[in-house]
Amino acid sequence: MTKILLVDDQPTLVALMSEFLSSEGYEVTTHTDGLTALQQMIALRPDLVITDLSMPGMDGAALLTAMRDNAYLHETPVLVLSGRPEHEILEACAGRAMLMRKPARPDDVLKAVRGLIHGERQPQSRPRSGPFSGSLSRIGAAPLARAA
């Protein structure tokens, strides 16, 4: 079963996304901050990480950096869901993760998840609004790059 690690400090969003992704056949593990998630990642070895940027403790950008610097995690695909303005998201993680703005529609999230798990770099989708929230930015969907 495909393992997804979901990291977000919003309990309602975590519950909704976890239930939705589980109903689609994914094994979902959740954490509310980046540091706790990172500590569990080596043992869990998720096939995909979905994270927010704004969280207590280790935020999403620091989580991406730590993953990039870890030999076991640097190729793990990451989907960043954030309500921050797009320019802030791009500054924090351009080229290291696929980016989606909150709120995102469940079908857009699912399409991105499937694309990342199956190695597609930019799932074809158009921005729409919905329950998880709104626009999709198909930018930098490659796995995390190792620092040179």
Secondary structure, DSSP 8 states (H G I E B T S, - for coil): --EEEEE-S-HHHHHHHHHHHHHTT-EEEEESSHHHHHHHHHHH--SEEEE-S--SSS-HHHHHHHHHT-TTTTT--EEEEE-S-HHHHHHHHTTTSEEEESS--HHHHHHHHHHHHTT-SS--------SS-S-EE----S------
